[in-house]
Amino acid sequence: MTSRTSTLSDGVPPAHLHARVDAAIDQALAEQRLVGAVVLVARDGELIHSRAAGLADREAALPMRADALFRLASVSKPIISAAAMVLVAQGRLGLDDAVARWLPAFTPCLADGSPASITVRQLMSHTAGLGYRFFEFDGNGPYARAGVSDGMDQPGITLAENLRRIASVPLLYKPGTAWGYSLATDVLGAVIERVCEAPLGDAVRALVTGPLGMRDTAFAAVDVDRLATTYVNHTPVPRRMREQDVVPVLEGTAGIRFAPARALDAGAFPSGGAGMVGSAGDLLLLLEALRQGGGPLLPAAWVEEMGRNQTGEWGPPDAPGTGFGLGFSVLRDPALAGSPESAGTWRWGGAYGHSWFVDRARALSVVAFTNTLYEGMSGRFVTDLRDAVYAAGMEMQP
């Protein structure tokens, strides 16, 4: 079951785990909601399920492989957040530092023109007052008019220029007074660059991916031959993503501007929130290191801080009972969420078609990377996979 992308040893799965998880995968493939996927389930530090299914490239009839590379989109966020936390643990960065201490030119104002102060903690918990271009209603929104990149297109600008454009747009709310998913992790990436005095890719490699042996994860594909083709849910079958594509996330919004070729462009600006490429096995290495208390990266106390709900009852509006920690969501009320997961479970995903969660009470980490958006991020497959894991492993009680 193991591959070179994971150092976890094989473990004994609960009864029926393979059958139930494979059934969720097979149904999504048969109903053509997904084209291909890599699914990994680990418990107590052992890999108990691993499957590469479907096709990495449908038109070329290339099967999905366990070490396939995927465009990560927001799966980049826990990686960049972990890098920032390593700096915090080293005493080089403070969670409550003003961002302006590190980025003096980044000074967005409130809607009335008054100044506002954003902290590193607010960037990591998405309470900074920033937004995303793709949430705007049309191409005339403030971020669109400013030419802001969400990190998945190829705008031909630098990170510094994108930050200048972001800062030119008024904040949506006073920092610390609400929750709003945003470009905050891109700003955090710039903070990391400044603290390390190094390009973000080099900093992340030194702080996170290098120590964990995440050899597949970078800001461009390390092996083009392993890069999965991207597909967009469509009727009657998913369509191949175009080289310049716009796909709405929510009805009535402008949508994400995708440029899949960005994954091949080492010169594209490093978007901390959306710009990385990697494998499912690499992400599992990070999640397991954090689940087990930080491993070579962080003292356990700082992992606890990452996984603590920082936002009270604020959180993603489409996820009742969910708050946010420092880099990912935190389940605060399983009953309200209608979820079998334990309270405190970490979860997030990525727009290119990915989801993951860590249930520390059950010593459980699950990674599902697909090449089909948005089914693999927020479609029925995500819930079906979750329910299959818990139905098969109800003996994993906290």
C-alpha positions in Angstrom: 0.0 0.0 0.0 2.8 2.4 0.7 4.5 4.5 -2.0 7.6 6.6 -2.1 5.5 9.6 -1.2 4.7 8.2 2.2 6.9 6.8 5.0 3.9 5.4 6.9 3.9 1.7 7.5 1.0 -0.5 6.5 -1.6 -1.2 9.1 -4.6 -3.5 9.6 -7.8 -1.7 8.5 -11.1 -2.0 10.4 -13.5 -4.6 8.9 -15.2 -3.5 5.7 -13.1 -0.3 5.4 -11.7 -1.2 1.9 -15.1 -2.2 0.6 -16.9 0.9 1.9 -14.3 3.4 0.8 -13.9 1.7 -2.6 -17.6 1.8 -3.0 -17.7 5.6 -2.5 -14.9 6.0 -5.0 -16.4 3.6 -7.6 -19.8 5.2 -7.4 -18.4 8.7 -8.0 -16.4 7.3 -11.0 -19.3 5.3 -12.4 -21.6 8.3 -12.2 -18.9 10.4 -13.8 -18.8 12.9 -11.0 -15.0 12.2 -10.8 -12.5 11.3 -13.5 -9.7 10.1 -11.1 -8.7 10.2 -7.5 -6.0 9.2 -4.9 -7.4 8.3 -1.5 -5.3 7.7 1.6 -6.6 6.7 5.1 -4.2 6.5 8.1 -4.9 5.5 11.7 -2.5 5.6 14.6 0.3 6.5 12.2 -0.3 3.5 9.9 -1.6 3.6 6.3 -4.8 1.4 6.4 -6.2 2.3 2.9 -4.5 3.5 -0.2 -6.0 3.6 -3.7 -5.4 5.4 -7.0 -8.5 5.1 -9.1 -9.8 6.2 -12.4 -7.8 8.2 -14.9 -5.2 10.9 -14.6 -5.8 11.8 -18.3 -9.0 10.6 -19.8 -8.2 11.5 -23.4 -4.9 9.8 -23.2 -6.3 6.8 -21.3 -3.7 7.2 -18.6 -4.6 5.6 -15.3 -4.3 7.5 -12.1 -1.1 6.6 -10.2 -0.5 6.7 -6.4 2.2 9.3 -6.8 0.3 11.6 -9.1 0.9 15.3 -8.8 -2.1 17.7 -8.4 -2.6 21.4 -8.5 -3.3 22.0 -4.8 -5.2 25.3 -4.7 -6.2 25.8 -1.1 -4.4 22.7 0.1 -1.5 25.1 0.0 -2.9 26.9 3.0 -2.1 24.4 5.8 1.4 24.0 4.3 2.1 27.8 4.4 0.4 28.1 7.8 2.7 25.4 9.1 5.7 27.3 7.8 4.5 30.4 9.6 4.0 28.4 12.8 7.6 27.0 12.6 8.8 30.6 12.6 6.6 31.4 15.6 8.0 28.4 17.4 11.5 29.6 16.6 10.7 33.0 18.1 11.3 34.7 14.7 7.6 35.7 14.2 4.8 36.5 16.6 1.2 35.5 16.0 0.1 38.9 17.3 2.7 40.9 15.3 1.2 43.6 13.2 1.6 42.6 9.5 2.9 46.1 8.9 5.9 45.3 11.0 7.0 42.9 8.3 5.3 44.4 5.3 5.3 48.2 5.9 3.9 48.9 2.4 0.9 46.6 3.0 -1.6 49.1 4.6 -5.2 48.5 3.4 -7.8 50.8 4.9 -11.4 50.4 6.0 -14.2 51.4 3.7 -14.3 54.9 5.3 -10.6 55.4 4.6 -9.5 55.0 8.2 -6.4 52.9 8.9 -6.6 49.4 10.1 -4.1 47.1 11.7 -4.0 43.4 10.7 -2.1 40.8 12.8 -0.5 37.5 11.7 -3.1 35.6 13.7 -5.9 37.3 11.8 -4.3 36.4 8.5 -4.1 32.7 9.5 -7.6 32.6 10.9 -9.2 34.5 8.0 -10.4 37.4 10.2 -8.3 40.1 8.5 -11.0 41.8 6.5 -9.6 40.6 3.2 -11.6 38.8 0.4 -11.3 36.9 -2.8 -11.8 38.1 -6.3 -13.8 35.0 -7.2 -16.5 35.8 -4.6 -17.3 39.1 -6.3 -20.5 39.2 -8.3 -19.0 40.2 -11.6 -16.0 41.6 -13.3 -16.7 45.1 -11.9 -16.0 44.3 -8.3 -13.3 46.1 -6.3 -10.7 43.3 -6.5 -11.4 42.8 -10.2 -11.0 46.5 -11.0 -7.7 46.4 -9.1 -6.5 43.5 -11.1 -6.0 41.2 -8.1 -5.0 37.6 -8.7 -6.5 34.8 -6.6 -3.4 32.8 -7.3 -4.7 30.3 -9.8 -4.4 32.4 -13.0 -1.3 33.6 -14.7 -1.4 37.4 -14.4 2.2 38.0 -15.1 2.9 40.0 -12.0 5.0 39.6 -8.9 3.8 38.7 -5.4 4.7 42.3 -4.3 2.6 43.7 -7.1 -0.4 41.5 -6.2 -0.1 42.6 -2.6 0.0 46.3 -3.7 -3.2 45.7 -5.6 -4.9 43.9 -2.7 -3.9 46.7 -0.3 -5.5 49.2 -2.7 -9.0 47.8 -2.0 -10.8 48.7 1.2 -11.2 46.0 3.7 -14.5 44.3 3.9 -14.7 44.7 7.7 -12.5 45.8 10.6 -9.9 43.1 11.3 -10.9 40.7 14.1 -14.7 41.5 13.9 -15.8 38.7 11.4 -14.7 35.7 9.4 -14.2 35.8 5.7 -12.3 33.4 3.5 -9.7 35.3 1.7 -6.3 36.0 0.1 -4.8 36.3 3.7 -2.6 33.3 3.1 -1.0 35.0 0.1 -0.2 37.9 2.4 1.1 35.4 5.0 3.5 34.0 2.3 4.9 37.5 1.8 5.4 37.8 5.6 7.3 34.5 5.6 9.5 35.7 2.8 10.4 38.8 4.7 11.1 37.0 8.0 13.3 34.4 6.2 14.8 36.9 3.7 14.3 34.3 1.0 11.9 33.4 -1.7 8.8 31.7 -0.4 9.6 28.4 -2.2 13.0 28.3 -0.5 11.5 29.2 2.9 8.8 26.6 2.7 11.3 23.9 1.7 13.6 24.9 4.7 10.8 25.1 7.2 8.3 22.3 6.2 8.7 20.2 3.1 12.4 19.5 3.5 12.3 18.3 7.1 9.3 16.1 6.4 10.6 14.7 3.1 7.8 16.2 1.1 9.8 15.9 -2.2 6.7 16.3 -4.4 5.5 19.6 -3.1 6.6 22.9 -4.6 5.4 26.0 -6.5 5.7 24.1 -9.8 5.4 20.5 -10.8 8.6 18.6 -9.9 7.7 15.9 -12.5 5.5 16.9 -15.4 4.8 13.3 -16.4 3.1 12.7 -13.1 0.8 15.8 -13.2 -2.8 14.9 -13.4 -5.0 16.6 -16.0 -7.8 18.8 -14.6 -11.5 18.3 -15.3 -14.6 20.4 -14.6 -17.9 18.9 -13.6 -20.2 19.2 -16.5 -23.2 17.4 -18.2 -23.2 14.6 -19.2 -19.5 14.1 -18.3 -16.8 16.3 -16.8 -15.1 18.4 -19.4 -11.3 19.0 -19.7 -10.3 22.3 -18.2 -9.4 24.9 -20.8 -6.1 26.7 -20.6 -7.9 29.9 -19.6 -11.1 29.0 -17.7 -13.5 30.6 -15.3 -15.6 28.4 -13.1 -18.1 29.9 -10.6 -17.8 28.5 -7.0 -21.2 29.8 -5.9 -24.1 30.7 -8.0 -24.1 34.4 -8.9 -20.4 34.9 -8.3 -17.7 35.8 -10.9 -15.9 32.5 -10.3 -12.3 31.4 -10.2 -10.0 32.2 -13.0 -8.0 29.1 -13.7 -4.8 28.7 -15.7 -3.7 25.0 -15.3 -0.5 25.8 -17.1 0.6 27.8 -14.1 1.6 24.5 -12.5 4.4 24.3 -15.1 5.6 27.9 -14.7 8.4 28.2 -12.1 8.4 31.9 -12.7 4.8 32.5 -11.6 4.5 34.4 -8.3 4.3 32.1 -5.3 0.7 32.2 -4.1 0.7 30.9 -0.6 -3.0 30.3 -0.6 -3.4 28.6 -3.9 -0.3 28.2 -6.0 1.4 24.9 -5.0 1.6 21.5 -6.6 2.0 18.2 -4.7 0.9 14.6 -4.0 -1.6 13.1 -1.7 1.2 11.2 0.1 3.1 14.4 0.8 0.1 16.1 2.4 -0.5 13.0 4.5 3.1 13.3 5.8 2.3 16.9 7.0 -1.1 16.0 8.5 0.3 13.0 10.4 3.3 15.1 11.7 0.8 17.7 13.1 -1.6 15.1 14.3 1.1 13.3 16.3 2.2 16.6 18.0 4.4 18.4 15.5 7.2 15.8 14.8 10.3 17.6 13.6 8.4 20.8 12.9 6.7 22.2 16.0 6.4 21.7 19.7 3.0 20.1 20.6 1.8 23.4 22.2 2.0 25.2 18.9 0.1 22.4 17.1 -2.6 22.8 19.7 -2.7 26.5 19.0 -3.1 25.8 15.2 -5.9 23.3 16.0 -7.8 25.5 18.5 -10.9 27.2 17.2 -9.8 30.9 17.0 -13.1 32.3 15.7 -15.8 31.3 18.2 -19.1 30.9 16.3 -17.7 32.6 13.2 -16.7 30.3 10.4 -17.6 29.2 6.9 -21.2 30.1 6.2 -21.8 26.8 4.4 -20.5 24.7 7.3 -22.7 25.0 10.4 -20.9 24.1 13.7 -17.5 24.9 12.2 -15.0 27.5 13.3 -11.5 28.1 12.1 -8.0 27.6 13.5 -4.7 28.7 12.1 -4.7 27.3 8.6 -7.8 25.1 8.5 -11.3 24.7 9.8 -12.1 23.2 13.2 -15.3 21.3 14.0 -16.8 22.7 17.2 -20.3 21.1 17.1 -20.6 17.7 15.4 -24.4 17.6 16.0 -24.9 21.0 14.4 -22.7 20.0 11.5 -24.5 16.7 11.1 -21.1 15.0 11.1 -19.8 11.7 12.6 -16.4 13.4 13.1 -15.2 14.2 16.6 -15.3 17.7 18.0 -12.1 19.4 17.2 -11.6 17.7 13.8 -9.5 19.7 11.3 -10.7 19.9 7.7 -10.2 21.8 4.5 -9.9 21.3 0.8 -8.8 22.7 -2.5 -10.7 24.1 -5.5 -9.0 21.8 -8.0 -10.9 18.9 -6.4 -9.4 18.0 -3.0 -10.5 17.3 0.6 -8.8 16.2 3.7 -9.5 15.9 7.4 -7.8 14.9 10.7 -9.8 13.5 13.6 -7.2 13.5 16.4 -9.6 11.9 18.9 -9.7 8.8 16.7 -6.0 9.2 15.5 -7.4 9.4 12.0 -6.1 11.3 8.9 -7.8 11.1 5.5 -6.6 12.7 2.2 -8.6 12.6 -1.0 -7.1 14.3 -4.0 -9.1 14.2 -7.3 -8.7 15.8 -10.7 -12.3 16.9 -10.9 -13.7 20.2 -9.6 -15.7 21.0 -7.6 -17.0 17.5 -6.8 -13.7 16.5 -5.1 -13.8 19.6 -2.9 -17.4 20.1 -1.9 -19.5 17.6 -3.8 -21.3 14.4 -2.7 -18.1 12.4 -2.9 -16.6 14.3 0.1 -19.5 13.4 2.4 -19.8 9.8 1.0 -16.1 9.2 1.7 -16.3 10.6 5.2 -19.3 8.5 6.0 -17.7 5.4 4.5 -14.6 5.8 6.7 -16.7 6.2 9.9 -19.2 3.5 9.1 -16.3 1.1 8.6 -14.5 2.1 11.7 -17.0 2.8 14.5 -14.7 1.0 16.9 -12.5 4.1 16.5 -14.4 5.9 19.3 -12.7 8.7 21.3 
